[in-house]
Amino acid sequence: MWLFTKYGFFSVVCARMGIGSKGMPVDPDRMMVRARLAEHLEALKKRFPDELGDAEVIVTKDTDYACRLFVAKPNWVRVAAALAEETDYDNFKKAAEASLGTDGKDYLHSLHEVWEVMYRLQKNSPNR
């Protein structure tokens, strides 16, 4: 799943067995939380220290998502539920801007671009 939050953007999938190498079978009990920026994972770890505090942020150069961490599925389920519970805003992009401030300028710009792409999808839909 893709998850855009006020802490950053994440792609969350089941991890593969072992160190997650290609070709290994999927481990349905372990999640790989991937990000484009390490600071997004660090912000998530800071917000959820009990669930993610021990997870190492791994940075690689040869993968689609340069940054990742591995976590037990029950821990991720608690994080995802808490993210839903703490939603207290009526405008996501404004909440992200308030949360990240000037440090999140590039992320905020990217959010606006994603919004535009998805708006075009809706606008071009035969249902419109």
OpenMM code with the backbone's topology and positions (N, CA, C; nanometers):
from openmm import Vec3, app, unit

residues = "MET TRP LEU PHE THR LYS TYR GLY PHE PHE SER VAL VAL CYS ALA ARG MET GLY ILE GLY SER LYS GLY MET PRO VAL ASP PRO ASP ARG MET MET VAL ARG ALA ARG LEU ALA GLU HIS LEU GLU ALA LEU LYS LYS ARG PHE PRO ASP GLU LEU GLY ASP ALA GLU VAL ILE VAL THR LYS ASP THR ASP TYR ALA CYS ARG LEU PHE VAL ALA LYS PRO ASN TRP VAL ARG VAL ALA ALA ALA LEU ALA GLU GLU THR ASP TYR ASP ASN PHE LYS LYS ALA ALA GLU ALA SER LEU GLY THR ASP GLY LYS ASP TYR LEU HIS SER LEU HIS GLU VAL TRP GLU VAL MET TYR ARG LEU GLN LYS ASN SER PRO ASN ARG".split()
positions = [
    Vec3(0.0837, -0.1176, 0.0000),
    Vec3(0.0000, 0.0000, 0.0000),
    Vec3(0.0882, 0.1240, 0.0000),
    Vec3(0.0415, 0.2242, -0.0641),
    Vec3(0.1054, 0.3546, -0.0550),
    Vec3(0.0346, 0.4322, 0.0532),
    Vec3(0.1128, 0.5018, 0.1321),
    Vec3(0.0563, 0.5763, 0.2428),
    Vec3(0.1225, 0.7136, 0.2482),
    Vec3(0.0429, 0.8151, 0.2225),
    Vec3(0.0901, 0.9524, 0.2356),
    Vec3(0.0445, 1.0019, 0.3720),
    Vec3(0.1389, 1.0433, 0.4555),
    Vec3(0.1071, 1.0888, 0.5900),
    Vec3(0.1743, 1.2232, 0.6139),
    Vec3(0.1421, 1.2848, 0.7248),
    Vec3(0.2097, 1.4100, 0.7574),
    Vec3(0.3537, 1.3862, 0.8028),
    Vec3(0.3931, 1.2605, 0.8144),
    Vec3(0.5318, 1.2266, 0.8482),
    Vec3(0.6138, 1.1934, 0.7241),
    Vec3(0.5456, 1.1668, 0.6130),
    Vec3(0.6142, 1.1331, 0.4898),
    Vec3(0.5353, 1.0326, 0.4081),
    Vec3(0.5977, 0.9889, 0.2998),
    Vec3(0.5379, 0.8934, 0.2066),
    Vec3(0.6017, 0.7570, 0.2268),
    Vec3(0.5167, 0.6531, 0.2312),
    Vec3(0.5644, 0.5174, 0.2553),
    Vec3(0.4985, 0.4200, 0.1591),
    Vec3(0.5734, 0.3209, 0.1205),
    Vec3(0.5210, 0.2074, 0.0462),
    Vec3(0.5397, 0.0878, 0.1381),
    Vec3(0.4296, 0.0267, 0.1780),
    Vec3(0.4347, -0.0802, 0.2770),
    Vec3(0.3902, -0.2104, 0.2114),
    Vec3(0.4763, -0.3108, 0.2219),
    Vec3(0.4501, -0.4421, 0.1628),
    Vec3(0.4961, -0.5504, 0.2595),
    Vec3(0.4523, -0.6732, 0.2352),
    Vec3(0.5083, -0.7847, 0.3111),
    Vec3(0.6547, -0.7985, 0.2724),
    Vec3(0.7369, -0.8236, 0.3707),
    Vec3(0.8800, -0.8423, 0.3455),
    Vec3(0.9036, -0.9826, 0.2918),
    Vec3(1.0153, -1.0001, 0.2290),
    Vec3(1.0567, -1.1341, 0.1900),
    Vec3(1.1338, -1.1956, 0.3071),
    Vec3(1.1431, -1.3253, 0.3060),
    Vec3(1.2158, -1.3976, 0.4116),
    Vec3(1.3615, -1.3501, 0.4174),
    Vec3(1.4236, -1.3745, 0.5307),
    Vec3(1.5647, -1.3404, 0.5481),
    Vec3(1.5877, -1.1914, 0.5434),
    Vec3(1.6855, -1.1493, 0.4635),
    Vec3(1.7168, -1.0065, 0.4540),
    Vec3(1.6361, -0.9368, 0.3446),
    Vec3(1.5371, -1.0065, 0.2910),
    Vec3(1.4477, -0.9461, 0.1937),
    Vec3(1.4966, -0.9508, 0.0511),
    Vec3(1.5891, -1.0397, 0.0209),
    Vec3(1.6453, -1.0474, -0.1136),
    Vec3(1.5416, -1.0936, -0.2150),
    Vec3(1.5565, -1.0444, -0.3381),
    Vec3(1.4688, -1.0896, -0.4467),
    Vec3(1.4790, -1.2404, -0.4607),
    Vec3(1.3661, -1.3002, -0.4943),
    Vec3(1.3628, -1.4445, -0.5125),
    Vec3(1.3261, -1.5208, -0.3865),
    Vec3(1.3354, -1.4554, -0.2718),
    Vec3(1.2973, -1.5215, -0.1468),
    Vec3(1.1450, -1.5161, -0.1339),
    Vec3(1.0848, -1.6155, -0.0671),
    Vec3(0.9390, -1.6129, -0.0501),
    Vec3(0.8959, -1.4995, 0.0433),
    Vec3(0.7724, -1.4597, 0.0264),
    Vec3(0.7141, -1.3527, 0.1086),
    Vec3(0.6915, -1.4046, 0.2500),
    Vec3(0.7204, -1.3199, 0.3472),
    Vec3(0.6944, -1.3493, 0.4883),
    Vec3(0.5712, -1.2694, 0.5301),
    Vec3(0.4535, -1.3323, 0.5388),
    Vec3(0.3306, -1.2580, 0.5678),
    Vec3(0.3247, -1.2015, 0.7098),
    Vec3(0.4210, -1.2364, 0.7934),
    Vec3(0.4219, -1.1884, 0.9316),
    Vec3(0.5169, -1.0711, 0.9534),
    Vec3(0.5821, -1.0260, 0.8454),
    Vec3(0.6805, -0.9180, 0.8576),
    Vec3(0.6585, -0.8173, 0.7458),
    Vec3(0.6623, -0.6915, 0.7812),
    Vec3(0.6383, -0.5850, 0.6848),
    Vec3(0.7682, -0.5114, 0.6535),
    Vec3(0.7757, -0.4630, 0.5295),
    Vec3(0.8849, -0.3759, 0.4890),
    Vec3(0.8209, -0.2404, 0.4615),
    Vec3(0.8634, -0.1414, 0.5385),
    Vec3(0.8146, -0.0059, 0.5216),
    Vec3(0.9225, 0.0675, 0.4435),
    Vec3(0.8874, 0.1079, 0.3210),
    Vec3(0.9865, 0.1699, 0.2329),
    Vec3(0.9555, 0.3184, 0.2176),
    Vec3(1.0609, 0.3946, 0.1924),
    Vec3(1.0446, 0.5390, 0.1726),
    Vec3(1.1487, 0.5875, 0.0729),
    Vec3(1.1218, 0.6998, 0.0139),
    Vec3(1.2176, 0.7633, -0.0756),
    Vec3(1.3232, 0.8387, 0.0043),
    Vec3(1.2849, 0.8853, 0.1236),
    Vec3(1.3738, 0.9664, 0.2070),
    Vec3(1.3869, 0.9044, 0.3456),
    Vec3(1.5093, 0.8931, 0.3938),
    Vec3(1.5339, 0.8364, 0.5268),
    Vec3(1.4648, 0.9186, 0.6350),
    Vec3(1.4585, 1.0511, 0.6162),
    Vec3(1.3971, 1.1350, 0.7196),
    Vec3(1.2490, 1.1052, 0.7371),
    Vec3(1.1834, 1.0522, 0.6353),
    Vec3(1.0437, 1.0129, 0.6519),
    Vec3(1.0331, 0.8930, 0.7464),
    Vec3(1.1203, 0.7949, 0.7297),
    Vec3(1.1200, 0.6801, 0.8205),
    Vec3(1.1611, 0.7215, 0.9616),
    Vec3(1.2570, 0.8114, 0.9713),
    Vec3(1.3000, 0.8586, 1.1036),
    Vec3(1.1863, 0.9319, 1.1738),
    Vec3(1.1101, 1.0119, 1.1006),
    Vec3(0.9953, 1.0819, 1.1602),
    Vec3(0.8898, 0.9825, 1.2086),
    Vec3(0.8677, 0.8773, 1.1308),
    Vec3(0.7717, 0.7747, 1.1704),
    Vec3(0.8212, 0.7010, 1.2952),
    Vec3(0.9493, 0.6685, 1.2985),
    Vec3(1.0068, 0.6032, 1.4173),
    Vec3(0.9953, 0.6924, 1.5407),
    Vec3(1.0184, 0.8204, 1.5222),
    Vec3(1.0093, 0.9142, 1.6349),
    Vec3(0.8668, 0.9210, 1.6881),
    Vec3(0.7688, 0.9189, 1.5972),
    Vec3(0.6295, 0.9247, 1.6390),
    Vec3(0.5838, 0.7942, 1.7050),
    Vec3(0.6401, 0.6803, 1.6604),
    Vec3(0.5980, 0.5492, 1.7107),
    Vec3(0.7182, 0.4717, 1.7667),
    Vec3(0.7786, 0.5212, 1.8730),
    Vec3(0.8991, 0.4556, 1.9254),
    Vec3(0.8738, 0.3149, 1.9802),
    Vec3(0.7566, 0.2906, 2.0365),
    Vec3(0.7293, 0.1571, 2.0921),
    Vec3(0.7187, 0.0517, 1.9821),
    Vec3(0.6620, 0.0888, 1.8677),
    Vec3(0.6417, -0.0064, 1.7594),
    Vec3(0.7597, -0.0134, 1.6629),
    Vec3(0.8282, 0.1004, 1.6417),
    Vec3(0.9307, 0.1069, 1.5374),
    Vec3(1.0694, 0.1459, 1.5879),
    Vec3(1.0790, 0.1798, 1.7147),
    Vec3(1.2039, 0.2342, 1.7690),
    Vec3(1.3265, 0.1479, 1.7481),
    Vec3(1.3109, 0.0167, 1.7517),
    Vec3(1.4257, -0.0730, 1.7354),
    Vec3(1.4565, -0.1065, 1.5897),
    Vec3(1.3702, -0.0653, 1.4994),
    Vec3(1.3891, -0.0982, 1.3577),
    Vec3(1.4988, -0.0097, 1.2990),
    Vec3(1.5914, -0.0724, 1.2308),
    Vec3(1.7013, 0.0010, 1.1678),
    Vec3(1.6560, 0.0540, 1.0325),
    Vec3(1.6851, 0.1806, 1.0059),
    Vec3(1.6602, 0.2362, 0.8734),
    Vec3(1.7780, 0.1956, 0.7853),
    Vec3(1.7474, 0.1204, 0.6823),
    Vec3(1.8492, 0.0705, 0.5901),
    Vec3(1.8432, 0.1555, 0.4637),
    Vec3(1.9577, 0.2096, 0.4232),
    Vec3(1.9657, 0.2921, 0.3022),
    Vec3(2.0500, 0.2177, 0.2000),
    Vec3(1.9935, 0.2007, 0.0816),
    Vec3(2.0638, 0.1317, -0.0263),
    Vec3(2.0589, 0.2170, -0.1523),
    Vec3(2.1486, 0.1891, -0.2447),
    Vec3(2.1520, 0.2644, -0.3701),
    Vec3(2.0955, 0.1851, -0.4866),
    Vec3(2.0796, 0.0560, -0.4710),
    Vec3(2.0414, -0.0297, -0.5831),
    Vec3(1.8979, -0.0791, -0.5763),
    Vec3(1.8118, -0.0070, -0.5068),
    Vec3(1.6726, -0.0490, -0.4954),
    Vec3(1.5811, 0.0653, -0.5370),
    Vec3(1.4596, 0.0310, -0.5729),
    Vec3(1.3612, 0.1302, -0.6145),
    Vec3(1.3369, 0.2314, -0.5025),
    Vec3(1.3116, 0.1829, -0.3828),
    Vec3(1.2972, 0.2689, -0.2654),
    Vec3(1.4289, 0.2629, -0.1902),
    Vec3(1.4958, 0.3760, -0.1799),
    Vec3(1.6305, 0.3788, -0.1231),
    Vec3(1.6337, 0.3491, 0.0267),
    Vec3(1.5235, 0.3708, 0.0948),
    Vec3(1.5226, 0.3590, 0.2410),
    Vec3(1.4133, 0.2626, 0.2847),
    Vec3(1.4443, 0.1835, 0.3855),
    Vec3(1.3464, 0.0850, 0.4319),
    Vec3(1.3738, 0.0447, 0.5755),
    Vec3(1.2724, -0.0093, 0.6357),
    Vec3(1.2877, -0.0744, 0.7653),
    Vec3(1.1947, -0.1946, 0.7678),
    Vec3(1.2282, -0.2897, 0.8517),
    Vec3(1.1494, -0.4123, 0.8658),
    Vec3(1.0868, -0.4133, 1.0044),
    Vec3(0.9612, -0.4591, 1.0095),
    Vec3(0.8889, -0.4586, 1.1365),
    Vec3(0.7895, -0.5747, 1.1363),
    Vec3(0.7658, -0.6288, 1.2533),
    Vec3(0.6657, -0.7347, 1.2664),
    Vec3(0.5285, -0.6793, 1.2281),
    Vec3(0.4497, -0.7612, 1.1618),
    Vec3(0.3186, -0.7165, 1.1125),
    Vec3(0.2300, -0.6598, 1.2239),
    Vec3(0.2221, -0.7228, 1.3433),
    Vec3(0.1381, -0.6635, 1.4486),
    Vec3(0.1818, -0.5209, 1.4855),
    Vec3(0.3117, -0.4949, 1.4828),
    Vec3(0.3598, -0.3586, 1.5110),
    Vec3(0.3101, -0.2621, 1.4045),
    Vec3(0.3206, -0.3051, 1.2768),
    Vec3(0.2747, -0.2175, 1.1691),
    Vec3(0.1242, -0.1932, 1.1780),
    Vec3(0.0480, -0.2943, 1.2125),
    Vec3(-0.0973, -0.2786, 1.2251),
    Vec3(-0.1288, -0.1724, 1.3307),
    Vec3(-0.0557, -0.1719, 1.4415),
    Vec3(-0.0770, -0.0698, 1.5453),
    Vec3(-0.0420, 0.0696, 1.4929),
    Vec3(0.0670, 0.0801, 1.4167),
    Vec3(0.1058, 0.2093, 1.3592),
    Vec3(-0.0022, 0.2585, 1.2637),
    Vec3(-0.0461, 0.1722, 1.1724),
    Vec3(-0.1469, 0.2118, 1.0737),
    Vec3(-0.2773, 0.2535, 1.1423),
    Vec3(-0.3171, 0.1805, 1.2440),
    Vec3(-0.4397, 0.2152, 1.3169),
    Vec3(-0.4235, 0.3500, 1.3874),
    Vec3(-0.3075, 0.3730, 1.4467),
    Vec3(-0.2839, 0.4996, 1.5157),
    Vec3(-0.2822, 0.6165, 1.4172),
    Vec3(-0.2269, 0.5942, 1.2988),
    Vec3(-0.2278, 0.7004, 1.1973),
    Vec3(-0.3713, 0.7378, 1.1610),
    Vec3(-0.4567, 0.6375, 1.1488),
    Vec3(-0.5971, 0.6654, 1.1193),
    Vec3(-0.6634, 0.7376, 1.2373),
    Vec3(-0.6358, 0.6929, 1.3589),
    Vec3(-0.6953, 0.7528, 1.4785),
    Vec3(-0.6555, 0.8989, 1.4971),
    Vec3(-0.5338, 0.9335, 1.4625),
    Vec3(-0.4863, 1.0696, 1.4888),
    Vec3(-0.5241, 1.1688, 1.3787),
    Vec3(-0.5982, 1.1248, 1.2802),
    Vec3(-0.6430, 1.2161, 1.1762),
    Vec3(-0.7381, 1.3173, 1.2387),
    Vec3(-0.6957, 1.4434, 1.2410),
    Vec3(-0.7736, 1.5491, 1.3057),
    Vec3(-0.7802, 1.6748, 1.2186),
    Vec3(-0.7671, 1.6578, 1.0898),
    Vec3(-0.7624, 1.7713, 0.9986),
    Vec3(-0.8624, 1.7498, 0.8856),
    Vec3(-0.8978, 1.8611, 0.8198),
    Vec3(-0.9884, 1.8507, 0.7052),
    Vec3(-0.9182, 1.8803, 0.5730),
    Vec3(-0.7879, 1.9061, 0.5791),
    Vec3(-0.7094, 1.9297, 0.4586),
    Vec3(-0.5724, 1.8666, 0.4796),
    Vec3(-0.5482, 1.7543, 0.4112),
    Vec3(-0.4265, 1.6787, 0.4346),
    Vec3(-0.3002, 1.7571, 0.4000),
    Vec3(-0.2981, 1.8233, 0.2853),
    Vec3(-0.1763, 1.8942, 0.2449),
    Vec3(-0.1420, 2.0053, 0.3440),
    Vec3(-0.2417, 2.0734, 0.3952),
    Vec3(-0.2169, 2.1782, 0.4956),
    Vec3(-0.1652, 2.1172, 0.6269),
    Vec3(-0.2174, 2.0013, 0.6644),
    Vec3(-0.1705, 1.9341, 0.7861),
    Vec3(-0.0251, 1.8893, 0.7694),
    Vec3(0.0079, 1.8381, 0.6517),
    Vec3(0.1459, 1.7970, 0.6260),
    Vec3(0.2385, 1.9172, 0.6319),
    Vec3(0.1956, 2.0283, 0.5753),
    Vec3(0.2776, 2.1500, 0.5775),
    Vec3(0.2986, 2.1978, 0.7211),
    Vec3(0.1940, 2.1952, 0.8014),
    Vec3(0.2054, 2.2379, 0.9413),
    Vec3(0.2963, 2.1444, 1.0200),
    Vec3(0.2895, 2.0154, 0.9904),
    Vec3(0.3697, 1.9170, 1.0625),
    Vec3(0.5173, 1.9249, 1.0249),
    Vec3(0.5456, 1.9430, 0.8961),
    Vec3(0.6828, 1.9365, 0.8481),
    Vec3(0.7504, 2.0720, 0.8363),
    Vec3(0.6732, 2.1791, 0.8264),
    Vec3(0.7312, 2.3120, 0.8134),
    Vec3(0.8152, 2.3251, 0.6876),
    Vec3(0.9141, 2.4119, 0.6933),
    Vec3(0.9976, 2.4365, 0.5751),
    Vec3(1.0836, 2.3164, 0.5385),
    Vec3(1.1102, 2.2276, 0.6331),
    Vec3(1.1877, 2.1068, 0.6030),
    Vec3(1.1133, 2.0155, 0.5063),
    Vec3(0.9837, 2.0281, 0.5001),
    Vec3(0.9035, 1.9415, 0.4152),
    Vec3(0.8626, 2.0047, 0.2831),
    Vec3(0.9315, 2.1097, 0.2426),
    Vec3(0.8938, 2.1834, 0.1210),
    Vec3(0.8886, 2.0927, -0.0019),
    Vec3(0.9887, 2.0078, -0.0212),
    Vec3(0.9910, 1.9195, -0.1374),
    Vec3(0.8794, 1.8154, -0.1293),
    Vec3(0.8551, 1.7639, -0.0104),
    Vec3(0.7466, 1.6670, 0.0080),
    Vec3(0.6125, 1.7323, -0.0236),
    Vec3(0.5909, 1.8519, 0.0269),
    Vec3(0.4654, 1.9219, 0.0019),
    Vec3(0.4466, 1.9468, -0.1479),
    Vec3(0.5517, 1.9871, -0.2159),
    Vec3(0.5443, 2.0066, -0.3606),
    Vec3(0.5045, 1.8748, -0.4283),
    Vec3(0.5634, 1.7653, -0.3855),
    Vec3(0.5308, 1.6344, -0.4418),
    Vec3(0.3853, 1.5971, -0.4156),
    Vec3(0.3337, 1.6307, -0.2973),
    Vec3(0.1934, 1.6029, -0.2667),
    Vec3(0.1010, 1.6767, -0.3630),
    Vec3(0.1343, 1.8005, -0.3928),
    Vec3(0.0528, 1.8767, -0.4872),
    Vec3(0.0571, 1.8137, -0.6270),
    Vec3(0.1729, 1.7629, -0.6650),
    Vec3(0.1835, 1.6983, -0.7960),
    Vec3(0.1022, 1.5686, -0.8008),
    Vec3(0.1080, 1.4897, -0.6938),
    Vec3(0.0280, 1.3669, -0.6882),
    Vec3(-0.1207, 1.4019, -0.6928),
    Vec3(-0.1606, 1.5050, -0.6177),
    Vec3(-0.2994, 1.5482, -0.6188),
    Vec3(-0.3430, 1.5806, -0.7613),
    Vec3(-0.2590, 1.6537, -0.8344),
    Vec3(-0.2917, 1.6932, -0.9716),
    Vec3(-0.3061, 1.5714, -1.0630),
    Vec3(-0.2155, 1.4762, -1.0518),
    Vec3(-0.2236, 1.3551, -1.1344),
    Vec3(-0.3531, 1.2803, -1.1069),
    Vec3(-0.3877, 1.2649, -0.9814),
    Vec3(-0.5096, 1.1906, -0.9473),
    Vec3(-0.6352, 1.2704, -0.9836),
    Vec3(-0.6277, 1.4026, -0.9782),
    Vec3(-0.7400, 1.4850, -1.0219),
    Vec3(-0.7646, 1.4668, -1.1713),
    Vec3(-0.6575, 1.4621, -1.2499),
    Vec3(-0.6719, 1.4386, -1.3934),
    Vec3(-0.7360, 1.3027, -1.4197),
    Vec3(-0.7000, 1.2018, -1.3407),
    Vec3(-0.7616, 1.0696, -1.3543),
    Vec3(-0.9131, 1.0820, -1.3357),
    Vec3(-0.9541, 1.1504, -1.2323),
    Vec3(-1.0971, 1.1701, -1.2042),
    Vec3(-1.1627, 1.2504, -1.3159),
    Vec3(-1.0993, 1.3585, -1.3553),
    Vec3(-1.1549, 1.4477, -1.4575),
    Vec3(-1.1735, 1.3770, -1.5916),
    Vec3(-1.0824, 1.2849, -1.6229),
    Vec3(-1.0866, 1.2143, -1.7508),
    Vec3(-1.1701, 1.0848, -1.7446),
    Vec3(-1.2246, 1.0556, -1.6304),
    Vec3(-1.3046, 0.9339, -1.6143),
    Vec3(-1.4341, 0.9457, -1.6938),
    Vec3(-1.4779, 0.8362, -1.7553),
    Vec3(-1.6053, 0.8398, -1.8280),
    Vec3(-1.7245, 0.8624, -1.7348),
    Vec3(-1.7041, 0.8458, -1.6042),
    Vec3(-1.8123, 0.8678, -1.5072),
    Vec3(-1.8343, 1.0138, -1.4780),
    Vec3(-1.7467, 1.1009, -1.5265),
    Vec3(-1.7578, 1.2454, -1.4967),
    Vec3(-1.8425, 1.3130, -1.5984),
] * unit.nanometer
topology = app.Topology()
chain = topology.addChain("A")
for resn in residues:
    res = topology.addResidue(resn, chain)
    for name in ("N", "CA", "C"):
        topology.addAtom(name, app.Element.getBySymbol(name[0]), res)
